[in-house]
Amino acid sequence: MGLQSRPSSPLSHDHAERLSEFIQTLSAEREPVASELDVLCSIYGENAIRIWPHSESAGASATLRYEVDTNLPLYEDVHIQVLASLPPTYPLSSSPQLQLLSRFIGPFSVDRDLFGDVLKTFISVKSGIEFVPETVAVFDGLQHVMELCSVWYGEKLDKDKANKLTREEERQQRTGHATDDISSRIPENVSAPAPIPEGVDLIEAEAITDRKSVFIGRACRISHPSQVAGILSYLMTDRRIARAAHPVINAWRCTACIDIVIDNDDDGETAAGGRLAHLLQILDLDGVLVIVTRYFGGIHLGPDRFKHINQAARLALEKGHFLDGDVKTKGHPRSNGKKRY
């Protein structure tokens, strides 16, 4: 595991004062590093920065190490600890090194792959970020690490959710009764499929499969934002859709009164809804709802999952001819390729 984080303990009352004094002292010998450290304190808070003991008395010719404690952007209650090691020649000619100190992120034990990806932040341009000599880079590196950890944590949540659903399905097969988890995802008081809003035609695209995960895109024309909830409820009455890890990742864009309104829902797949909304925006579509259902296959896809989600949505839009020349109108798409539910 390499260097170990010292046990966390309440910071002493003079921590902020000592940190400020350290930065002032450091500015005389390594001004760019001191300025960067001061900025990091402003961003993450003074209590989030801990100078490692041997670094407090080290001179300009020694490697400076400090620990940053921060939460993941989309999971405010989940924290990580990252060690930043700055060689004497940083930032003039050498890059910093970042190391993940956390053994656990949330309830999940950190694996070797994530440790390695963090270590390669400034080593591999392909999977990390490029270091530019004479430019401070710790903040950019920390942002990259937080993104890596957020994606990893999101995938762990997905896998845990999929495992629970699998166990429930196995229990259902043994007992012959519907499971609580799946039933809870279906609207109450629904004994038969809810009617789809009048005049709405759902187009379903071909499934995309990658490493056992399946992505299915659907799209339809809407004339008012109030239709969205009814369409999603209708889809959730289908048990095959409801038992997916992420049944109704969606985004819509529609003119209401004189303004174009846009909204989205990740349905548990972090940032996926926002990406679909961005797709609708760059395509300049009006009066359109896109929905992607993802079935998790137990293998982490990393950023590839976002590519498949966008592609599944685009396939549905293409199949329904939403991308033809008249896409900005609120008329219905051509009948070719429509799937009416």
Residue pairs with C-beta under 8 A, 6 or more apart in sequence:
1 103
1 115
2 99
3 83
3 99
3 101
4 101
5 67
5 81
5 83
5 101
5 102
6 52
8 69
11 47
11 50
15 46
15 47
16 46
16 47
18 56
19 41
19 46
19 49
19 51
20 46
22 51
22 56
23 34
23 37
23 38
23 41
24 34
26 33
26 34
26 37
26 64
27 34
27 35
29 59
29 60
30 60
30 64
32 91
32 136
33 64
33 86
33 90
33 91
33 136
35 136
36 136
36 138
36 139
37 49
37 66
39 139
40 49
40 68
40 138
40 139
40 142
41 48
41 49
43 139
44 68
44 69
44 70
47 69
48 68
48 69
48 70
49 66
49 67
49 68
50 66
50 67
50 69
51 64
51 65
51 66
52 65
52 66
52 67
52 83
54 65
55 62
55 63
55 64
55 65
55 66
58 64
60 88
61 88
62 88
63 85
63 86
63 87
63 88
64 85
64 86
65 83
65 84
65 85
65 86
66 83
66 84
67 81
67 82
67 83
67 84
67 101
68 81
68 82
68 83
68 84
68 142
69 79
69 80
69 81
70 79
70 80
70 82
70 142
70 146
71 77
71 78
71 79
71 80
72 78
72 79
72 80
72 105
72 146
72 149
72 150
72 153
73 146
73 147
73 150
74 150
74 154
74 270
74 271
75 106
75 150
75 153
78 105
78 106
78 153
79 102
80 100
80 102
80 105
80 145
80 146
80 149
81 100
81 101
81 102
82 98
82 99
82 100
82 101
82 118
82 142
82 145
83 98
83 99
83 100
83 101
84 96
84 97
84 98
84 138
84 141
84 142
85 96
85 97
85 98
85 99
86 96
86 138
87 94
87 96
87 97
88 94
90 96
91 133
91 134
91 135
91 136
91 137
92 133
92 134
93 133
93 134
95 122
95 123
95 131
95 137
96 122
96 137
96 138
96 141
97 119
97 121
97 122
98 118
98 119
98 121
98 122
98 138
98 141
98 142
98 145
99 115
99 118
99 119
100 110
100 114
100 115
100 118
100 119
100 145
100 149
102 110
103 109
103 110
104 110
105 149
105 152
105 153
105 156
106 153
106 156
108 153
108 156
108 160
114 148
114 149
114 152
117 127
117 128
117 148
118 145
118 148
118 149
120 127
120 128
121 128
121 129
121 141
121 144
121 145
122 128
122 129
122 131
122 137
122 141
128 144
129 137
129 140
129 141
129 144
131 137
150 270
151 270
151 302
151 303
152 300
154 269
154 270
155 300
155 301
155 302
157 268
158 245
158 246
158 268
158 269
158 296
159 296
159 298
159 300
161 245
161 268
161 296
162 245
162 296
162 297
162 298
163 298
164 181
165 181
165 182
165 243
165 245
168 179
168 180
168 181
168 182
169 179
169 182
169 243
171 179
172 178
172 179
172 182
182 239
182 242
182 243
185 236
185 242
185 243
185 247
186 236
186 237
186 239
186 242
187 194
187 233
187 236
187 237
190 237
192 237
193 234
193 237
193 238
194 230
194 233
194 234
194 237
195 234
196 202
196 230
196 231
196 234
196 341
197 227
197 230
197 231
197 234
199 223
199 332
200 220
200 221
200 222
200 227
200 231
201 220
201 221
201 332
201 333
201 338
201 339
201 340
202 218
202 219
202 220
202 231
202 339
202 340
202 341
203 218
203 219
203 220
203 316
203 319
203 320
203 333
203 337
203 338
203 339
204 216
204 217
204 218
204 316
204 319
204 339
205 216
205 217
205 218
205 219
205 312
205 315
205 316
205 318
205 319
206 315
207 214
207 215
207 216
207 312
208 214
208 215
208 216
208 217
208 308
208 311
208 312
208 315
209 215
210 301
210 304
210 308
211 297
211 299
211 301
212 297
212 298
212 299
213 294
213 295
213 296
213 297
213 299
213 301
213 305
213 308
214 294
214 295
214 297
215 292
215 293
215 294
215 295
215 305
215 308
215 309
215 311
215 312
216 292
216 293
216 312
217 290
217 291
217 292
217 311
217 312
217 313
217 314
217 315
217 316
217 317
218 235
218 290
218 291
218 292
218 293
218 316
218 339
219 288
219 289
219 290
219 291
219 313
219 316
219 317
219 319
219 320
219 322
220 231
220 288
220 289
220 320
221 287
221 288
221 289
221 322
221 330
221 331
221 332
221 333
222 228
222 231
222 252
222 254
222 287
222 288
222 289
223 254
223 287
223 330
224 254
224 256
225 252
225 254
225 256
225 261
225 263
227 289
228 250
228 252
228 263
228 289
231 289
231 291
232 248
232 250
232 291
234 341
235 241
235 247
235 248
235 291
235 293
236 242
236 247
236 248
241 247
241 248
241 293
244 293
244 294
244 295
244 296
245 268
245 269
245 294
245 295
245 296
246 266
246 267
246 268
246 269
246 272
246 292
246 293
246 294
246 296
247 267
247 293
248 265
248 267
248 291
248 293
249 265
249 266
249 267
249 269
249 272
249 273
249 276
249 291
249 292
249 293
249 294
249 309
250 264
250 265
250 267
250 273
250 276
250 289
250 290
250 291
250 292
251 262
251 263
251 264
251 265
251 273
251 274
251 276
251 277
251 279
251 280
251 289
251 290
251 313
252 262
252 263
252 264
252 280
252 288
252 289
252 290
253 260
253 261
253 262
253 277
253 280
253 281
253 285
253 286
253 287
253 288
254 260
254 261
254 262
254 286
254 287
254 288
254 289
255 261
255 286
255 287
255 330
260 286
262 277
262 280
262 281
263 277
264 273
264 274
264 276
264 277
265 273
266 272
266 273
266 274
267 273
269 294
269 305
269 309
271 306
272 292
272 305
272 306
272 309
275 306
275 309
275 310
276 290
276 292
276 309
276 310
276 313
279 290
279 310
279 313
279 314
280 288
280 290
283 317
283 323
283 327
284 327
284 328
285 317
285 322
285 327
285 328
286 327
286 328
286 329
286 330
287 330
288 317
288 322
290 313
290 316
290 317
292 309
292 312
292 313
294 305
294 308
294 309
301 308
317 323
319 337
320 333
320 334
320 337
320 338
321 333
321 334
321 336
321 337
322 333
324 333
324 334
